[in-house]
Amino acid sequence: MHKEHTHSILVIVVGIIAAILLFKFIGTTNLSEVFASANKRLILAAVFLQVAMSFFWNLKWKIVFNFVRQKVDFWTLWLILFIGNFGDVVSPGSRIGGEPLRVFYLEKLGYKTDTSLTTILLERVYNLIAFLFFAFFSFVFAFFKLSLPSWLMIAMAGAFFIVLTLSYLLFHAFYHEKRGIHFMMRIISKILPYFYKLKHTRLSKKYKTYNLFYAHIYGLIKHFFNKVVVLSKNKVLWAEGVFLSFLYWFIFYFQAWLLFKAVGVQIPFYFIIVMITLSDLIGFLLFIPSGAGIVEILMVAFATTLGIPVASAIAATLLIRGIYYIFGLTAGYLSMLYFEEK
C-alpha cells in the first residue's frame, strides 16, 4: 500500500472516531434547550466579529502588498482572502492550505506568483509570532494552574514542542536559501496535490502532469526567497504585521468569550485564550480538514475542566466552530463564483 493511501486511511479513521465521540457527547445532553435559550443578539455580534477578523487579516496582507510596491484593490484582495479561507477549511490541517488558491487567483489578475507567495508567507509569519506568544502563555498556565487529564497534557506538550521546532526551522530558513527552499517544498508538497485536483483551479489543463506543476512551483519558490529576506528585515513592516496579528487573535478570543456568554456561561477571558489556543495547537498537527472533530472535542474537554456543564460547553463550541466553517465555506465559494463569472 502506498504511503499516501496509508496516510489518507489514517486521517479518515481519526476523523470518524472524532465524529463518533463528539456525537456521543451531544446525544447525552439537552443541547436543543441550550440553543433555544441562547442570546441571539450575541450570536449575531459574533458573526460580525468573524467579518471583522477577516477585515484586519486582509488589512495586514494589503500592507505587505504596499511594501512590495504592488497596487491591489482592498476589496479584490479581501475576496481572494475569502477564497484562501475556503482552502483552509477544506484542506488537511488546521487553517492551512489556502495559500495555493490565493496565489492562483492573484495570478489570474496578473500578479507575479513569486510576489504573491512573498506577501502570503510574511503575513502568515506575523500571525505565527502572535500565535506562539499565546501558545507559550497557554502552555505555562495549563501546566501550573489547571488539573488536566494526563493524555491531554501529553498531547499539549508534544504539540507545543513540534510547533516550536517547526517555527525555529521556518525562521532559520529565511536566512539560508537552500535550507529554506527545501523546508518550504516539504510543507507545500503536502498541500499541492489537493490544490492541483480542485476543479475551479483548472491546473490539470494548464499542466499536463502534477510533476510539471510541482517543478513550476519549485522554480517560483527559489526565485522569491530573495524578496522574503529583504522584506523580513523591515522593522516597520514587522511592527504593523505583528500588531494586526495580535488584534486578529484578540478578536477571535473575544468572539469565543461572547458565544459562551450567549449560551449562559460566564467564563474567564484568560481561560478562553488557553482553551482555544491549545485546542488549535493540537489540532494543527492532525491532517484533518481544519482539525474537524478533534478540535471540538478538545475544546469541550477544556471547558468541562472548569466545571462548565457539558451541554453548554458543546453548544458554545459548535457555535464557535460553526461560524468559522459556514463563513469560510460560504464566503469563499461565493468569491470563487464571482471570479469565475468575471
ZAKENU-780102 format. One line per 10 residues: number of its first residue (from 1); their letters; for each residue y, x, z of N, C-alpha, C. Coordinates in steps of 0.001 Angstrom, whole numbers, plus 500000, padded with zeros to 6 digits. Atoms other than C-alpha are relative to their C-alpha. Example, Ala and Ser with C-alpha at 12.3 -4.5 7.8 and 13.67 -1.06 7.14 Angstrom:
// residues 2
1 = AS = 498810/500890/500000/495500/512300/507800/501200/500900/500000 | 498810/499180/499940/498940/513670/507140/501090/499230/500730
***
This chain:
// residues 342
1 = MHKEHTHSIL = 498799/500843/500000/500000/500000/500000/501248/500876/500000 | 498778/499217/500078/503440/501338/499069/500790/499902/501298 | 499189/499947/498785/505793/502356/501836/500993/498852/500044 | 499019/501080/500061/508389/499809/500642/499377/498658/500357 | 500686/501258/499720/505831/496981/500787/499674/499886/501489 | 500320/499993/498571/504749/498003/504290/501229/499656/500828 | 498749/500277/499283/508362/498015/505457/500405/498543/499860 | 499629/501404/500230/509011/494597/503893/499144/499066/500842 | 500909/500831/499210/505949/493125/505605/500382/500060/501479 | 499611/499848/498597/507035/494547/508977/501282/499227/500310
11 = VIVVGIIAAI = 498738/500732/499825/510526/493105/508528/499740/498509/500084 | 500329/501427/500015/509082/489672/507706/499319/499589/501305 | 500742/500304/498765/506716/489788/510698/500949/499959/501198 | 499036/499958/498895/509506/490797/513107/500920/498785/499950 | 499129/501164/500164/511744/488070/511679/499316/498710/500414 | 500755/501214/499642/509043/485414/512082/499822/499904/501513 | 500185/499979/498547/508313/486462/515675/501307/499636/500708 | 498688/500292/499405/512041/486385/516496/500334/498526/499863 | 499710/501423/500232/512396/482915/514958/499156/499111/500912 | 500899/500783/499139/509376/481583/516889/500499/500026/501454
21 = LLFKFIGTTN = 499510/499870/498629/510736/482940/520188/501286/499207/500203 | 498732/500710/499888/514171/481502/519506/499780/498495/500037 | 500260/501441/500017/512849/478051/518627/499226/499556/501242 | 500699/500317/498755/510591/478195/521673/501006/499798/501126 | 498916/500150/499022/513689/478718/523841/500710/498666/499801 | 499241/501212/500313/515506/475885/522066/499229/498740/500364 | 500817/501185/499754/512602/473484/522434/499875/499623/501456 | 500142/500283/498562/512679/473744/526214/501340/499672/500657 | 498680/500255/499433/516364/472912/526621/500556/498670/499512 | 499271/501205/500413/518655/469902/526451/501193/500394/499143
31 = LSEVFASANK = 498966/499407/500840/520597/471572/523648/500922/498955/499385 | 499194/501039/500646/521758/468352/521992/501086/499478/500934 | 499014/500472/499034/523527/467260/525177/501155/500997/500152 | 498966/498962/499882/525377/470592/525418/500929/499944/498795 | 499185/500073/501216/526556/470345/521797/500873/498740/499987 | 499257/501273/500006/527606/466693/522239/501223/500058/500905 | 498887/499924/499046/529834/467547/525202/500906/501211/499767 | 499208/498792/500272/531261/470755/523667/501424/499644/499591 | 498587/500184/500337/535013/471102/523245/500217/500317/498522 | 499898/499826/501452/535552/470552/519505/501263/500779/499618
41 = RLILAAVFLQ = 498766/499275/500316/539108/471922/519569/499814/501503/500160 | 500259/498577/499801/537936/475237/520970/499099/500556/498896 | 500867/499572/501103/535225/475409/518307/500823/500186/498725 | 499122/499889/501162/537847/474785/515627/500875/501247/500105 | 499193/498794/499785/540012/477522/517154/499176/501257/499716 | 500884/498858/500250/537017/479873/516969/499811/500224/498498 | 500100/499885/501459/536672/479122/513243/501263/500670/499449 | 498734/499383/500413/540352/480001/512803/499990/501499/500310 | 500070/498587/499631/539714/483287/514634/499111/500786/499040 | 500840/499336/500990/536965/484075/512112/500835/500379/498769
51 = VAMSFFWNLK = 499086/499730/501119/539607/483819/509379/500948/501142/500378 | 499084/498957/499533/541973/485979/511469/499328/501369/499983 | 500733/498733/500022/539294/488669/511813/499936/500573/498594 | 500090/499529/501385/538823/488852/508066/501376/500427/499485 | 498642/499636/500409/542616/488975/507624/500339/501428/500431 | 499672/498657/499506/543027/492071/509815/499062/501052/499428 | 500932/499099/500670/539920/493645/508317/500545/500339/498607 | 499465/499794/501341/541463/493173/504880/501308/500792/500030 | 498749/499253/499859/544843/494468/506074/499717/501487/500156 | 500401/498598/499823/543146/497685/507190/499566/500608/498670
61 = WKIVFNFVRQ = 500483/499517/501291/541440/498025/503818/501162/500183/499025 | 498830/499936/500890/544724/497338/501987/500846/501236/500324 | 499232/498822/499596/546470/500099/503977/499365/501262/499422 | 500698/498845/500573/543801/502588/502883/500236/500061/498496 | 499728/500053/501439/544277/501442/499278/501407/500522/499703 | 498628/499532/500197/548007/502057/499618/500089/501525/500079 | 499964/498551/499832/547348/505632/500756/499406/500742/498803 | 500550/499364/501206/545309/506369/497618/500823/499626/498771 | 499036/500357/501053/548248/505012/495596/499373/499101/498926 | 500586/500997/500889/546316/502111/494102/500609/498640/500316
71 = KVDFWTLWLI = 499422/501316/499802/548087/498790/493616/498921/498939/499894 | 500969/501092/500005/545947/495822/494522/500600/498833/500773 | 499489/501202/499357/546902/492269/495402/499216/499705/501277 | 500648/500254/498706/546201/491395/499064/498990/498867/499899 | 500883/501157/500122/544683/488017/498137/498740/500353/499214 | 501154/499583/500796/542406/489538/495478/499059/500862/500820 | 500817/499120/499158/541238/492215/497894/499283/499201/501079 | 500604/500855/498965/540585/489522/500510/498771/499273/499445 | 501145/500672/500620/538312/487614/498117/498827/500968/499824 | 501055/499001/500161/536398/490817/497399/499386/500344/501351
81 = LFIGNFGDVV = 500524/499770/498648/536083/491385/501146/499035/498883/500385 | 500907/501114/499741/534536/487897/501441/498655/500235/499316 | 501230/499720/500739/532016/488912/498789/499191/501080/500712 | 500681/498956/499237/531240/492059/500757/499371/499464/501267 | 500529/500635/498794/530777/489963/503883/498730/499204/499682 | 501199/500706/500471/528315/487825/501917/498832/500981/499895 | 501039/498974/500106/526385/491005/501146/499527/500477/501350 | 500379/499609/498643/526452/491974/504823/499023/499008/500621 | 500815/501059/499402/524901/488632/505779/498586/499990/499432 | 501307/500194/500648/522047/488606/503250/499193/501285/499869
91 = SPGSRIGGEP = 500731/498745/500198/521135/492308/503089/499359/500462/501303 | 500656/499495/498792/518793/494116/505504/500962/500801/500854 | 499117/499291/499090/520519/495453/508579/501040/499066/500575 | 498990/500811/499343/523256/494182/510845/501379/500337/499459 | 498650/499852/500541/526556/493756/508945/500175/501248/499153 | 499866/498948/500998/525850/496395/506326/499432/499462/498696 | 500583/500399/501280/525058/496082/502658/500980/499374/499038 | 499033/500629/500887/528231/494527/501270/500799/500992/499169 | 499202/498992/500687/529714/497821/500063/499744/500048/498489 | 500218/499990/501452/527982/497890/496643/500608/498793/499293
101 = LRVFYLEKLG = 499384/501181/500601/529190/494349/495985/501512/500173/499880 | 498554/499772/500049/532762/495291/496844/500358/500978/498883 | 499758/499011/501053/532567/498325/494560/499852/499371/498620 | 500261/500616/501307/531143/496254/491714/501163/499122/499547 | 498933/500913/500394/533874/493621/491766/501336/500718/499838 | 498806/499186/500225/536616/496227/492117/499921/500704/498643 | 500212/499361/501304/535125/497992/489109/500294/499022/498870 | 499711/501019/501012/535355/494726/487162/501497/499812/499801 | 498546/500136/500087/539077/494685/487932/500669/501280/499494 | 499452/498780/500583/539488/498205/486554/500214/501148/500962
111 = YKTDTSLTTI = 499825/498925/499029/539423/500295/489739/498832/500982/499915 | 501037/498976/500088/537542/503586/489675/499060/499902/501198 | 501009/500175/498957/534327/503498/491636/500157/501010/501122 | 499866/499001/498940/534957/506764/493472/501153/499676/500941 | 498863/500408/499161/538328/505469/494704/499606/498838/500908 | 500441/501152/499210/536790/502177/495838/499080/500434/501133 | 500932/499513/498985/533985/503982/497682/500733/500738/501113 | 499221/499264/499000/536519/506218/499407/500675/499056/500984 | 499294/500945/499122/538555/503305/500750/499022/499241/500899 | 500989/500759/499228/535445/501407/501873/499407/500851/501104
121 = LLERVYNLIA = 500598/499121/498999/533900/504378/503635/500965/500257/501149 | 499034/499702/498952/537101/505198/505513/500248/498803/500907 | 499748/501158/499131/537750/501647/506710/498780/499684/500849 | 501208/500178/499194/534130/501483/507861/499944/501022/501140 | 499992/498960/498967/534535/504758/509748/500957/499633/501131 | 499056/500434/498970/537614/503432/511572/499367/498910/500874 | 500680/501069/499264/535586/500371/512546/498917/500573/500906 | 501054/499367/499223/532751/502609/513731/500550/500650/501263 | 499390/499346/498835/535078/504524/516058/500275/498977/501100 | 499727/501051/499019/536202/501310/517754/498703/499477/500606
131 = FLFFAFFSFV = 501271/500524/499517/532634/500061/517995/499330/500972/500973 | 500603/499002/499117/531418/503333/519548/500686/500018/501363 | 499277/500072/498726/534125/503063/522202/499465/498853/500848 | 500503/501165/499273/532978/499566/523164/498518/500165/500355 | 501423/499776/499735/529322/500639/522905/499804/500913/501206 | 500100/499086/498861/529844/503511/525345/500333/499271/501301 | 499628/500791/498818/531646/501224/527808/498880/499036/500381 | 501031/501006/499747/528936/498566/527458/498726/500627/500551 | 501217/499322/499546/526065/501014/527893/500139/500449/501450 | 499775/499521/498629/527551/502572/531050/500051/498830/500974
141 = FAFFKLSLPS = 499880/501166/499129/528432/499175/532526/498633/499360/500232 | 501304/500643/499878/524995/497689/531803/499039/500845/500834 | 500921/499107/499298/523178/500736/533179/500252/500001/501508 | 499670/499870/498584/525041/500829/536503/500264/498663/500702 | 499570/501239/499373/526113/497222/537072/499072/498804/499784 | 500830/501163/500314/523505/494908/535531/498532/500254/500333 | 501449/499927/499762/519930/494189/536547/499295/499409/498784 | 500607/500440/501251/518299/494011/533133/498520/500333/499981 | 501427/499675/500146/514596/493901/532199/499825/501412/499435 | 500210/498608/500427/513122/497361/531595/499920/500129/498482
151 = WLMIAMAGAF = 500118/499928/501454/512303/496561/527944/501369/499973/499330 | 498653/500096/500559/515943/495686/527316/500770/501295/500229 | 499338/498733/499711/517185/498869/528986/499508/501097/499058 | 500565/498987/500903/514819/500987/526883/500527/499805/498575 | 499496/500295/501346/515844/499242/523654/501475/500369/499883 | 498564/499723/499991/519507/499590/524585/500266/501508/499957 | 499811/498549/499965/519242/503310/525398/499591/500636/498678 | 500467/499461/501284/517250/504022/522227/500993/499727/498884 | 499035/500375/501040/519725/502150/520041/501281/500813/500135 | 498766/499247/499766/522705/503895/521635/499841/501452/499563
161 = FIVLTLSYLL = 500254/498608/500381/521152/507329/521130/499954/500153/498480 | 500131/499917/501462/520306/506653/517483/501347/499820/499318 | 498684/500240/500604/523756/505267/516661/500927/501189/500230 | 499187/498814/499743/525453/508250/518330/499599/501145/499076 | 500495/498943/500886/523255/510617/516323/500446/499773/498565 | 499579/500330/501362/523988/508827/513058/501505/500179/499827 | 498545/499855/500072/527701/508790/513851/500394/501472/499919 | 499728/498559/500053/527685/512532/514518/499700/500560/498608 | 500369/499535/501337/525900/513161/511230/501005/499547/498954 | 499027/500527/500952/528381/510945/509390/501294/500798/500041
171 = FHAFYHEKRG = 498757/499245/499884/531463/512732/510743/499800/501459/499571 | 500318/498636/500412/529787/516101/510215/499939/500094/498483 | 500159/500022/501457/529068/515109/506616/501335/500033/499270 | 498676/499999/500635/532788/514674/505903/500424/501404/499563 | 499485/498662/500234/533338/518415/506000/498944/500966/499432 | 501039/499201/500658/530096/519640/504389/499469/499190/498820 | 500228/500845/501172/529815/518332/500847/498521/499745/499722 | 501414/500180/500354/526102/518951/500162/499278/499134/501030 | 500629/500795/498947/525006/517574/503518/500526/498571/499970 | 499403/501329/500064/527422/514692/503161/499405/499157/498892
181 = IHFMMRIISK = 500576/500725/501134/526100/513715/499745/498571/499579/500316 | 501404/500309/499654/522506/513909/500969/499927/498880/501024 | 499994/501007/498945/523302/511857/504062/500378/498627/499454 | 499553/501265/500571/525182/509177/502123/498948/499387/499090 | 501005/500532/500919/522467/508857/499488/498775/499485/500757 | 501120/500499/499180/519814/508454/502193/500289/498594/500487 | 499607/501330/499517/521744/505461/503548/500083/499009/498838 | 499764/500898/501131/522782/503989/500212/498709/499625/499288 | 501256/500281/500695/519273/504251/498758/499220/498853/500649 | 500636/501134/499326/518175/501671/501337/500596/498665/499564
191 = ILPYFYKLKH = 499275/501222/500359/520718/499169/500023/499979/499724/498505 | 499851/500143/501449/520934/499817/496278/498935/499132/499317 | 501006/500839/500682/517573/498225/495293/500284/498510/500109 | 499677/501419/499818/518637/494872/496761/501217/499613/499165 | 498793/500250/500779/522037/495120/495112/499692/499953/498508 | 500355/499919/501418/520501/496048/491737/499333/498711/499518 | 500739/501215/500374/518381/492883/491794/500848/498729/500090 | 499174/501197/499863/521239/490499/492635/500410/499472/498635 | 499739/500628/501296/521774/488040/489798/501444/500166/499554 | 498586/500012/500364/525577/487985/489909/500516/501372/499572
201 = TRLSKKYKTY = 499515/498671/500361/525933/491773/489532/499656/500367/498558 | 500434/499747/501378/524045/491844/486187/499807/501485/499705 | 500166/498558/500190/523367/495522/486722/498751/500343/499205 | 501232/499735/500746/519885/495258/485236/500245/499998/498497 | 499647/499992/501423/521573/494621/481875/500809/501247/499650 | 499166/498829/500253/524083/497440/482193/499199/501291/500111 | 500868/498836/499807/521496/499934/483481/498561/499537/499818 | 501333/500486/500369/518076/499506/481902/498961/500212/501104 | 500928/499738/498896/516292/501049/484876/500784/500263/501281 | 499365/499737/498710/517038/501412/488565/500359/501482/500137
211 = NLFYAHIYGL = 499735/498563/499915/516841/505220/488218/501323/500380/499337 | 498717/499741/500662/519767/505210/485785/501160/499555/500887 | 498971/500508/499091/521787/503117/488225/500167/500947/501186 | 499974/499075/498866/520856/505470/491088/500710/501300/499618 | 499374/498765/500465/521906/508529/489042/501507/499832/499837 | 498574/500286/500159/525246/506889/488260/500697/500009/501357 | 499420/500047/498652/525935/506202/491956/500041/501397/500616 | 500041/498633/499460/524886/509760/492866/501176/500828/499474 | 498883/499281/500596/527456/511181/490457/501330/499585/500593 | 498757/500500/499413/530174/508961/491902/500180/500480/501432
221 = IKHFFNKVVV = 499949/499525/498605/529321/509913/495483/500434/501467/500034 | 499673/498576/500055/529518/513588/494587/501470/500218/499660 | 498621/499848/500457/532894/513113/492899/501013/499565/501069 | 498992/500560/499101/534583/511046/495609/500097/500718/501351 | 499980/499340/498701/533764/513341/498559/501276/500809/500235 | 498761/499247/499844/536824/515483/497894/501135/499103/500490 | 498961/500934/499586/539083/512431/498266/499832/499596/501461 | 500273/500393/498619/537390/511451/501526/500491/501068/500970 | 499607/498904/499116/538001/514880/503074/501516/500055/500141 | 498533/499951/499974/541713/514813/502133/500563/498862/500846
231 = LSKNKVLWAE = 499469/501164/499284/542342/511283/503432/499604/499984/501469 | 500471/500032/498610/540304/511781/506606/500839/500891/500914 | 499133/499123/499200/542863/514384/507725/501389/499405/500216 | 498693/500638/499868/545795/511955/507539/500090/499271/501343 | 499915/500546/498639/546803/511180/511161/500569/498584/500035 | 499395/501334/500038/548964/508156/510300/498963/498965/499576 | 501036/500903/500481/546120/506553/508380/498940/499754/501070 | 500968/500145/498909/543717/507216/511258/500539/499062/501078 | 499408/500815/498933/546104/505653/513774/500023/498525/499608 | 499922/501395/500450/546654/502488/511724/498608/499406/499836
241 = GVFLSFLYWF = 501352/500505/500230/542999/502155/510746/499247/499709/501290 | 500703/500178/498724/541637/502608/514269/500613/498852/500798 | 499328/501089/499282/544259/500270/515772/499542/498639/499475 | 500410/501274/500579/543365/497467/513353/498514/499724/500254 | 501422/500180/499682/539668/498060/514037/499821/499507/501430 | 500035/500483/498618/540226/497651/517778/500459/498552/500074 | 499497/501374/500021/542214/494488/517064/498920/499052/499473 | 501090/500805/500568/539341/493163/514929/498938/499698/501059 | 501043/500196/498991/536798/493701/517702/500493/499161/501168 | 499460/500807/498911/539093/492229/520346/499965/498515/499629
251 = IFYFQAWLLF = 500030/501394/500450/539432/489021/518301/498567/499483/499978 | 501416/500375/500043/535660/488979/517813/499491/499654/501398 | 500420/500259/498623/535059/489192/521580/500686/498742/500549 | 499272/501174/499522/537752/486613/522290/499418/498721/499399 | 500638/501157/500643/536126/484239/519793/498733/499605/500757 | 501232/500273/499258/532805/484561/521642/500304/499417/501374 | 499602/500523/498688/534510/484024/525010/500442/498542/499880 | 499501/501354/500238/536188/480900/523596/498846/499016/499771 | 501133/500879/500301/532876/479476/522348/499132/499753/501235 | 500692/500242/498733/531216/479968/525728/500784/498985/500831
261 = KAVGVQIPFY = 499157/500960/499282/534157/478121/527245/499854/498605/499386 | 500142/501286/500693/533680/475379/524625/498773/499233/500472 | 501215/500672/499515/530188/474655/525999/499981/499922/501521 | 499880/500194/498556/531449/474626/529589/499641/501187/500860 | 500384/498806/499240/530710/478204/530625/501192/500944/500128 | 498965/499013/499737/533320/480459/532245/499305/501347/500198 | 500694/498722/499969/532156/483993/531554/501035/501130/499994 | 499029/498894/499985/533979/487264/532385/500130/500644/498614 | 499762/499438/501325/535565/488806/529314/499271/501330/499814 | 500672/498706/500114/534120/492246/530081/498511/499814/499707
271 = FIIVMITLSD = 501427/500239/500251/530628/490724/530072/499775/499587/498542 | 500085/500356/501423/531272/489248/526619/499931/501273/499160 | 499998/498728/500726/532056/492768/525395/498632/500659/500085 | 501308/499363/499793/528819/494113/526895/498911/499258/499233 | 501043/500815/500623/526649/491256/525628/500032/500100/498475 | 499862/499982/501456/528000/491168/522061/499713/501395/499446 | 500122/498632/500514/528188/494941/521618/498564/500495/500047 | 501359/499478/499871/524733/495783/522933/499005/499216/499145 | 500875/500790/500877/523085/492917/521046/500160/500454/498556 | 499746/499491/501351/524746/494099/517821/499442/501405/499827
281 = LIGFLLFIPS = 500462/498616/500049/523853/497692/518650/498495/500073/499745 | 501458/500017/500185/520135/496942/518941/499643/499355/498664 | 500272/500679/501260/520189/494519/516005/500313/500841/498785 | 499611/499112/501097/521847/497174/513839/498825/500826/499483 | 501097/499107/500361/518680/499251/513860/498801/499277/499405 | 501109/500776/500557/516370/496423/512732/500408/499490/498626 | 499601/500346/501362/516466/495980/508967/499598/498576/499653 | 500115/501426/500265/516542/492199/509112/501400/499539/499632 | 498652/500442/500370/519451/490421/507365/500836/499582/501196 | 499077/500251/498885/522281/490520/509947/499308/499978/501361
291 = GAGIVEILMV = 500725/500014/498733/519664/491071/512652/499618/498604/500441 | 500245/501418/499711/518901/487333/512415/498784/499806/500895 | 501079/500278/499064/516771/486070/515278/500008/500975/501161 | 500023/498978/498957/516743/489356/517190/501308/500005/500789 | 498699/499960/499319/520473/489445/517955/500194/498755/500858 | 499847/501249/499243/520408/485793/519042/499188/500036/501298 | 500854/499916/498808/517513/486383/521442/500610/500951/501025 | 499388/499033/499092/519245/489434/522911/501230/499422/500693 | 498816/500607/499405/522479/487519/523441/499628/498988/501075 | 500462/500975/499011/520630/484734/525236/499452/500717/501228
301 = AFATTLGIPV = 500573/499240/498885/518742/487297/527360/501104/500586/500885 | 498870/499453/499234/522008/488988/528392/500714/498901/500780 | 499248/501088/499366/523722/485678/529152/499263/499436/501214 | 500773/500585/498895/520897/484389/531359/499938/500937/501209 | 499969/499080/498854/521043/487556/533497/501213/499754/500880 | 498792/500325/499235/524474/486327/534590/499868/498649/500695 | 500223/501298/499375/522957/483043/535752/500447/498830/499157 | 499579/501077/500899/524150/481027/532749/498776/499179/499606 | 501133/500837/500405/521866/478031/532013/499548/500318/498572 | 500551/499632/501308/519560/478665/529036/500601/499144/498886
311 = ASAIAATLLI = 499474/500900/501027/520822/475615/527139/501416/500391/499592 | 498621/499600/500293/524451/476714/527412/500050/501349/499296 | 500048/498675/500632/523577/480314/526513/499593/499892/498533 | 500466/500182/501374/521700/479195/523387/501061/499297/499159 | 498981/500752/500742/524412/476723/522370/501163/500909/499602 | 498894/499083/500300/527173/479344/522618/499577/501055/498978 | 500508/498991/500929/525031/481917/520825/499885/499447/498586 | 500145/500610/501326/524236/479548/517967/501358/499723/499366 | 498649/500215/500537/527929/478713/517599/500606/501322/499510 | 499455/498687/500371/528941/482391/517554/499377/500489/498693
321 = RGIYYIFGLT = 500695/499489/501183/526296/483374/515034/500100/499034/498827 | 499919/500993/501068/526507/480115/513101/501305/500096/499222 | 498700/499854/500664/530215/480532/512377/499991/501250/499119 | 500091/498762/500777/529532/484100/511225/499192/499804/498718 | 500869/500210/501171/526684/483070/508899/500652/499057/498989 | 499464/501025/500911/528323/479954/507458/501259/500500/499305 | 498774/499486/500603/531703/481609/506932/499683/501087/498972 | 500346/498907/500904/530152/484712/505372/499353/499521/498712 | 500699/500511/501179/527858/482796/503019/500906/499135/499133 | 499167/500933/500761/530340/480085/502022/501176/500703/499324
331 = AGYLSMLYFE = 498830/499318/500562/533482/482198/501574/499593/501031/498961 | 500460/498982/500935/531526/484969/499867/499512/499419/498688 | 500553/500596/501214/529696/482728/497428/501096/499353/499154 | 498890/500609/500733/532831/480773/496500/500875/501066/499336 | 499221/498910/500577/534654/484061/495927/499297/500582/498775 | 500756/499508/501163/531876/485257/493601/500132/499020/498830 | 499841/500996/501065/532082/481996/491643/501391/500094/499373 | 498620/499884/500497/535856/482447/491363/500114/501160/499002 | 499912/498850/500894/535477/485904/489816/499147/499820/498751 | 500853/500226/501166/532656/484799/487524/500667/499067/498996
341 = EK = 499354/500964/500890/534816/481995/486108/501294/500519/499408 | 498744/499448/500530/537881/484198/485517/499790/500612/498620
***
